[in-house]
Amino acid sequence: MAQILHDLLYMVPLCLLALNSGEEYLSCPEKKAVFYLCALATLGICLLLKYWKNRIKYLIPAIIAVFCAALLLIRPSREWGEFLWNGRFLIWSVVAGLVGFFVGWLWVSSRIAAGCFSIAMITALVLIMIYYPATDKLIVDLAIFLPVLFVTGEIQQHWKKHGYSDKAGHMVSIAPFLIVLGVAVYFAPAPEKPYDWNFAVRIWEGTTDAIKWVGRLFTGPDEEYDAVVGFSESGSFMGNLSDTDDTVMTMSEKNDPGQAVYLRGKVMDSFDGRNWTDTYTEENRDDILDVIETLCAVNNYDPDNMSDYLRKVNLKIKFEDFNSSYIFTPIKAMPRWDHIDDKGYSQTGGNLIADEIMETGTEYTIPFYRTNNDHAVFTELLRTAPAPDEKSWEVTRAMYESQDTSRQNTDGRGSGVSDASFTAYSEYKNRIYKYYLPDTQISSNASEYLRKLTNGAETGYDRLCRIETALSAFHYTTSPGVLPEEITTPELFLDDFLFKKQEGYCSYFATAFVLMARSIGIPARYVQGFRVKKGGSDTTEVKSSMSHAWPEAYIDGVGWISFEPTPGKKRRVSWSVSNDTDQNPDRVVTPPVQPENVLPEQTTQDTEPVNKSTDFNWSIIIICVIVLIMAVLAFFIIDRALTSARYKRLSTADRFSAVCKRNYNILSFLGYKLKQGETIEEFHNRTNEKIPDSALDFLVECELIAYAGKPVGEGSLNTAINDQQDLMNFLKQEKGRYYFWYKFKLRSIK
C-alpha cells in the first residue's frame, strides 16, 4: 500500500497539471468535476493494471475500449468528427490520466528522469513569471509542488536511517505536510499584478530607447509595422507568426469602454485568395454616416431608452514607440478634423489617414458610441430595425449636430455632420454594396455547408451569428504554415480552410467570415488593428502582441457591426438596461436565435429542424451491452485457451507446482492459510480438523518432495489433481451459492 500511495504522490499532481494545461485550448464545460474524476479514474485503472495480481484486470481496459468503440461505430461515419469534437475535453482528461501515470512511473523509477523533470519544471516556472504572469494559479502551484517532492526525496535518499529505511514509506509519512504546504500556497493571497522588476526594466528600456533615438537621427521617422508592431498595412498571410510584446500605444478612457476595445486601423475590401487590398480609395465621411445611421435606428426603435443601446465614451490614444499615418479608432467613432494632434486627417475608403505621419508622443482623443451588443434588446434591434427614411434621418442628424461641441478649425472644417444629408446616406449605402459586397463565388461544398449552417435563421444577423459560432469552434494557432501555392482564388482559400486546414490565426478566421457573409448577400469587410483587453486601471498599455484582424458586417438600417470568429477571443459583455422585461411587462423582446456550433464534417448531415422525442433510444444501449458481453466471453475463451496451452507445455514438476498452488488458494478460500514459520505438517494437521484427509494427500507429497528429496512423478501430479477435485467439492458444500464466485476468482489468479 505504501508503494501505491508513493506513486500517487507524484502521479496525481502530474495528472492535474496535464489536465489544466490543456484547459486553455479546449472548451472546458462548466461541470469540471466530471472531467477531473475521469482523469483520476484513468490514473486509477493504470495503477490497478500495475499492482493487481489478477488476470481479470486486463478485462477492465478491454471493456472500456470496446464500449467506446461501440459508441463510435454505431454512429454514421459522417458524425464521427462531431462526436469526437464534442467529447474533446473528455478525451483530453483520459490523455491527462495516462500522462500522469507514465510520467509519474518514470519519475519514481529513475532519479535521473526525476531530476530532468524537476529542472524542466523550474525552467517553466521562470518562463511563466517572465512571459505568462496570468497563468492559472493551480498550474503554478503544481509546478512548484513537484520539484519540492524531488528535493524531499533526495534528502530522504541520502539521509542515513536506522530501523525502517524504506524511502517510499518515509515519503508517504511526510506527504501530509507537503500537501498542506501545497494547499496553503494555492489559497494564499497573491498580488493582482506580478512583480515588474522595474529597475531592470528601466535599464533595458533606457538602452533600447537610446539606440532607437540615435537610429532616427540618421533615418528620420518612418512607418513601423511588421517588425516592431505586429500591425501591418499589408493584407498578406505571413505563414507562421512570432510577435513581440512591446508597448506601442497607451489607451485611457473617461467612461467604461468594455473589457475589450477594438481599435480599427486598416480596412480592406478586396481579396484575391492570398492577399487583402483596399480598392475603395474615395475620400468620404463614412464614419459619421455610420454613427448617424445607428443613432437613427435606436431613435426610431426605442427613443425613450437610448442609453440602453448606446453609451458615449471618450478614448485618449497616445503613441509610445510607434510611427504611423493610420489613426486607430473604435467602431462608431466620431472624430473631428482637429482631433488628431491638430494635424488633421482625411477618410479614404474605410481608413482614417493623418495628414502627416504621427510619431512617438502623438496624442488624440476620440469619442465613440459603445454598443450594447450582447444584450437582448440590442440583438432585437439588429434583427428588426428598418432602414431610416428621410424624415427620421434628418431629425437624428440635427440632434447629433446640436450635441457636437466641435468648432471649425483654421481650414473651416468641422465635424462633417452638416454634409451628412439623407442624399449622402443613400450614396454611402451604394458605395457599401459596391465595394463590400462584390460578386463572391464559393464552391458547391461550401455553399451546401452554409445552407445547412444557416437553415432556420430568420434574419441576416442570425445567419452571421451562426457563421461566427461555427468558425470559433475551429483551432487557433500562430503556426498554420504558408498557404499552398495552388490557392489562388477566394473559393479555393475558403475550401482549404473549411474542409482541410481548419486552423489558423485571426486573419484566417476574419477572411473566412467575410467570404461567407458576402456569399449569402451581406456586405462585409476585413479589418486590421488592435484588440485591447482592458486592464484594471484607467490607462491600458497597447502591446504589439494585441495586433488583430476581425470582420465587420453591414446590418441594413443599423450600420457596421464587429464580429469575432477567432477562437478564444470572443468576450460577451453587456450592461443592464433601464427597463428590463421583468420591470416593464409592456416591453417585449424576442430572444435572439441561438447559432448552432456546426463543423464542416457535418455538411453532409441533414440540418432540418428535428422533433426531439422524449423516448430513449434503447437500441444503442442494447447493442453496446451485446458487444460488451461478446467481448467478455471472447476474453475468457482466449484466456482459457492460453492457460491450457501453457499448462501442456509445462514439465511434470511445474504442473505439480501449479496444481498445488491452486489447491493452496482453495484452502485460503476455506479460511486456511499457511502461517509464517508454520511447517507443511503443522498446516496439514490444522486443516485436517475440518477437511477430509483424502483431500489433503497433496500436502504429504509436498512435504516428501521438499524435505525427503522425493522426485516429482506422475503419481504425485495425479494425487494433487484428485485432491483439487475433492477440495472443489468441499468448497461447493461449504460456500453454497457463492461457489461460482470463488471458482471464477480461482481461474483469474495468476
Salt bridges, closest charged atoms under 4 A:
ASP7 OD1 - HIS6 ND1 3.85
ASP7 OD2 - LYS50 NZ 2.96
GLU23 OE2 - LYS32 NZ 2.50
GLU79 OE1 - ARG75 NH1 3.90
GLU154 OE1 - ARG111 NH2 2.82
GLU224 OE2 - ARG216 NH2 3.95
GLU253 OE2 - LYS534 NZ 3.57
ASP256 OD2 - ARG370 NH1 3.63
ASP278 OD2 - LYS266 NZ 2.96
ASP286 OD1 - ARG431 NH2 2.71
ASP287 OD1 - ARG264 NH2 3.22
ASP290 OD1 - LYS332 NZ 3.02
ASP302 OD2 - ARG587 NH2 3.00
ASP308 OD2 - ARG587 NH1 3.25
ASP321 OD2 - LYS212 NZ 2.28
ASP321 OD1 - ARG216 NH2 2.94
ASP338 OD1 - ARG336 NE 3.42
ASP355 OD2 - ARG413 NH2 3.92
GLU363 OE1 - LYS316 NZ 3.31
GLU363 OE2 - LYS318 NZ 3.89
ASP374 OD1 - ARG572 NH1 3.77
GLU380 OE1 - ARG383 NH1 3.61
GLU394 OE1 - ARG397 NH2 2.90
GLU401 OE1 - ARG397 NH1 3.74
ASP411 OD2 - ARG413 NH2 3.42
GLU448 OE2 - ARG451 NH2 2.79
GLU448 OE2 - LYS452 NZ 3.51
GLU458 OE1 - ARG383 NH2 3.40
ASP462 OD2 - ARG383 NE 3.35
GLU468 OE2 - LYS570 NZ 3.29
GLU503 OE1 - HIS475 ND1 3.07
GLU541 OE1 - LYS543 NZ 2.96
GLU552 OE1 - ARG264 NH1 3.23
GLU552 OE1 - ARG525 NE 2.95
ASP556 OD1 - LYS429 NZ 2.65
GLU564 OE2 - HIS548 NE2 2.82
ASP580 OD1 - HIS375 NE2 3.53
ASP639 OD1 - ARG55 NE 2.84
GLU678 OE2 - ARG686 NE 3.02
ASP693 OD1 - HIS684 NE2 3.28
GLU701 OE1 - LYS710 NZ 2.87
GLU734 OE1 - LYS690 NZ 3.67
